[in-house]
Amino acid sequence: ELRQFCKDHGIHYQSFWTLGANRKALHNPAVKAAAETFGLTPETYMFAFLMSLGYVNPLSGTTSELHMAQDVAIMERMQGGEVFFENETEL
């Protein structure tokens, strides 16, 4: 509902606690398998999904250098033109 409102009104939403609020999805075997096909973790796959929407910007609250590097790497891949999702229903 919130995502649709933001999309309809041209609002860019900054999501926080994105990973913590979606632990069930991150542990889903289908999500894990899809992430692996792109060489991603389920967490970076989730970030790629949100960024592909075009109006959601996930905020990383990590204190881990490894996780921050992974977050930056997925942004760079997307900025380089790599496409992970064609539409909102793929995740």
Disulfide bonds with the S-S distance in Angstrom:
none
